Amino acid sequence: MKKKLIALAVAGALAAPVVASAQGTNVTIFGRVQAEYSLVDFAGQPSQGALQDNSRSSRWGLHITEDLGNGFKANARMEMGLNAGAGSATTPREQWVGLSSNQWGDVKFGRVQSPFKDFAGGMTIDPFAYTTLQANGAGGTMSGGANGLGSGANGFVNSAIRYDSANIEGFTFAALLMPGDANSLNPLQTGGIGASFLPGGLGSQGNTGGQNGEFDGQAAAKYHVDYMGMGFDIFGGYSRDNANNQQKGLGLRTEEVWRVGASWAYENFKLSGQYENINNAIGSATCTTAASLTANPLDTGLVSGQCNSAMNWGADGNIWHAGAQYKWGSTTLVAQGGMTKAHAGGINNSAARSADSFTVGAIHNLSKRTSVFGGYQHVYVDNPNTAAANNFGGINAPNYATGSRATYTIGVRHNF
């Protein structure tokens, strides 16, 4: 009898959420494991297929809270990403400590996500975020900048302060500030291209380009209202990535991005869209490894690794995205698409490029934690430039060859 009781107790403990408590501090283990089989067909190239998690959806981490009383809490988060099927588990994600108040909102210090990613538009309106059908980067309808200030998967901002306001009658606000010398405390600011020109080097997937005392920042706001059974959301934001002295010497200027968008929901139906206007592209001329669905978004010859939402270096451009969702029982049907226009000009005097795409698919929830998904994405890239026109400072740009790119995928995801 005792053995049976012990067995039942052990089984119950394993089935419960993994939460630990020590002297008033609660620690929760959370995460996600995802794998998908994807097939990429690009005009004139052999098909490429793999069973892994190139969008880096899989992750695990710790969320820590302590009740300080009077509506205040201390919070912290430590999170690491992995690529199921590829044996990779070395990607740092959110790593911050902060304070929250029921009345004043939340403040975080450390490595955080940008408001353009998880607050106002971005991945909040893309049901295929963190899959090979995602809208950013290779999908070509949302910015996926490696500076962490776009919507790119695995894009984070290092050495940042972020504030999220409390909800005041449907209105909320978020702001982020990053000291410009965050890449290095070395007063000589040395380290080559990866440390001083690119946004923190591709490995970090997070630092903005600031040096020499410059500050980078982002602010966004949104408003939600329910009316006659319908839900309306309106959002907008501004992002600024200051050019450092080395970048200015190469002809780059401060990057500015404006975003506006909205969504409308009624019963099981939802429409959403956003528009981004980009000026003097720096980080927006790149994309993260996860957004481009490749190991290195600056490798040449990788037709599956295109940064279709990237601008020409130092030039302007615009991106728009629109989507529709319909929930049918436990299944959500999705149709979305849009266009990226990289305007002519910039420091290479490159010709204009464009990428048009549409995506159709479905997500089926097997339970509250487990889902399967699949679909098709078509991207058409029009690029009159030679490969060298997109290269910069000894860095080779992705393969932007003109032609159709078709992606098919089916996958499974479990949250814990």
Buried (B, 14 or more C-beta within 10 A) or exposed (E): EEEEEEEEEEEEEEEEEEEEEEEEEBBBEBBBBBBBBBBBBBEEBEEBEBEBBBBBBBBBBBBBBBEEEEEBBBBBBBBBBBBBBBEBEEBBBBBBBBBBBEEEBBBBBBBBBBBBBBBBBBBBBBBBBBBBBBBBBBBBBBBBBBBBBBBBBBBBBBBBBBBBBBEEEEEBBBBBBBBBBBBBEEEEBEEEEBBBBBBBBBEBBBBBBBBBEBBBBBBBBBBBEEEEEEEBBBBBBBBBBBBBEBBEEEEBBBBBBBBBBBBBBEEEEBBBBBBBBBBBBBBBBBBBBBBBBBBBBBBEEBBBBBBBBBBBBBBBBBBBBBBBBBBEEEBBBBBBBBBBBBBBBBBBEBBBBBBBBBBBBBBBBEEEEEBBBBBEBBBBBEBEBEBEBBBBEEBBBBBBBEBEBBBBBBBBBBBE
